[in-house]
Amino acid sequence: MISVKNITKKFGRGNSSLLALDDVSFSVQDGEFLVILGQSGSGKSTILNLIGCIDSPTSGTIIVDDVDVTKMSDKQLCVYRNKNIGYVFQSFYLEPTFSVLENVAMPMTIAGVNKKEREAKAMKVIESLNLTEKANKKASELSGGQKQRVSIARALVSDPDIILADEPTGNLDSQNGGEVIALLQQICNSGKTVLLVTHNIDDARKTDIMVEIKDGIISNIIENDEKTKIAAQHSSDYDNEGNLIDKNKVEEDSKLENINNNEKIDKVGE
């Protein structure tokens, strides 16, 4: 569980200091999909950076699985981040001249994992996200939706318990954006805790819990019921019974059907 307790964050000093967060408290249960919802400048990304140990609070505590991460040393934080947290960003932050495989393996490269092991683990994640055919393509050759899937694969490659997604649909069209949110839901359903930051209310309604923030203060915490989540989904994300579609399986079935159809055509031609 993640417990954020009375967090305050100030930037700058003295009279010129800026209060970004003011006594913020909330909790996230293991395996929950929580969104921090707010407009630009509301403090939502600051919260994500604090939970991800990219920054430290001015006061307050952040407890993750009974460990106060705000008291860790810089060395401990480096180890903690690499092992426990996966990041997904709006701008992807992929190395354009590197292949998809190299980009996905990057966290393990930094961690010093040998090439054979890191490439094997990276390929496993790449395959799970239906990116196998793109593995050797350079990141610069991909579409925006494909780049974000690679970014998610990179976040998953070290098998972290927590996924932090900062405006992951901000640079995508509505269809690709809907697919990314559906993918994050699938990741959450696999047992991981997912924290999403967005200003998009439709994306927010697809999650389990909405934490609304305004001017650094939490204004509301809402639990989304199943009807709300289903109503907010892109129509292609759910089947007629309201179950989340496994898009990897659908694409595999489609490929298999195309192969079978081609074989039938070849036989007719004979």
ABEGO torsion letter per residue (X at the ends): XBBBBGBBBBBEBEAABBBABBGBBBBBBBGBBBBBBBBBGAGAAAAAAAAAGABBBABEBBBBGGBBAAABBAAAAAAAAAAABBBBBAAGGBBAABBAAAAAAAAAAAAGBBAAAAAAAAAAAAAAAGAAAAAABBAAABBAAAAAAAAAAAAAAAGBABBBBBGAAAABBAAAAAAAAAAAAAAAAAGBBBBBBBABAAAAAABABBBBBBGGBBABBBBBBAAAAAAABBAAABBAAGBBBBAAAAAAAAAAAAAAAAAAAAAAAX
